[in-house]
């Protein structure tokens, strides 16, 4: 009677082994995804810190430049010229800052999509 159940036991053992192998692969995939997501979050925090310090440096420079030009202006015509120049500097700064943030957004989207694409292929 035991011989009748031996093929069934082998099938059960194979299915258990397959289930364990799939669980190991799934756990490894989840672990890899979580580590990559953590790396992505840390990279984003590092980028934010650098951007904040860079923006602070540039804004300080612009305020210093504005105050020195304001102190040097001795007539209404010079004040008008100074406001035009400082306005152009501010517009150029905003344009460069927007381009830099747009490029960073593109890199983040590419990185996040590659993170999900790698996991979907496994």
ChimeraX attribute file (.defattr): number of C-alpha atoms within 10 A of each C-alpha:
attribute: neighborCount
match mode: 1-to-1
recipient: residues
	/A:1	5
	/A:2	6
	/A:3	7
	/A:4	8
	/A:5	9
	/A:6	11
	/A:7	11
	/A:8	11
	/A:9	11
	/A:10	11
	/A:11	11
	/A:12	12
	/A:13	12
	/A:14	12
	/A:15	12
	/A:16	12
	/A:17	12
	/A:18	12
	/A:19	12
	/A:20	12
	/A:21	12
	/A:22	12
	/A:23	12
	/A:24	12
	/A:25	13
	/A:26	13
	/A:27	12
	/A:28	12
	/A:29	16
	/A:30	13
	/A:31	12
	/A:32	14
	/A:33	16
	/A:34	12
	/A:35	12
	/A:36	15
	/A:37	16
	/A:38	12
	/A:39	12
	/A:40	16
	/A:41	12
	/A:42	12
	/A:43	13
	/A:44	14
	/A:45	12
	/A:46	12
	/A:47	12
	/A:48	12
	/A:49	12
	/A:50	12
	/A:51	15
	/A:52	12
	/A:53	11
	/A:54	12
	/A:55	14
	/A:56	12
	/A:57	11
	/A:58	13
	/A:59	14
	/A:60	12
	/A:61	12
	/A:62	16
	/A:63	12
	/A:64	12
	/A:65	14
	/A:66	18
	/A:67	12
	/A:68	11
	/A:69	18
	/A:70	14
	/A:71	10
	/A:72	12
	/A:73	15
	/A:74	10
	/A:75	9
	/A:76	9
	/A:77	10
	/A:78	14
	/A:79	16
	/A:80	12
	/A:81	14
	/A:82	17
	/A:83	15
	/A:84	12
	/A:85	14
	/A:86	17
	/A:87	13
	/A:88	12
	/A:89	15
	/A:90	14
	/A:91	12
	/A:92	12
	/A:93	16
	/A:94	12
	/A:95	12
	/A:96	12
	/A:97	14
	/A:98	12
	/A:99	12
	/A:100	13
	/A:101	13
	/A:102	12
	/A:103	12
	/A:104	14
	/A:105	12
	/A:106	12
	/A:107	12
	/A:108	15
	/A:109	12
	/A:110	11
	/A:111	15
	/A:112	14
	/A:113	11
	/A:114	12
	/A:115	16
	/A:116	12
	/A:117	11
	/A:118	11
	/A:119	12
	/A:120	9
	/A:121	6
	/A:122	8
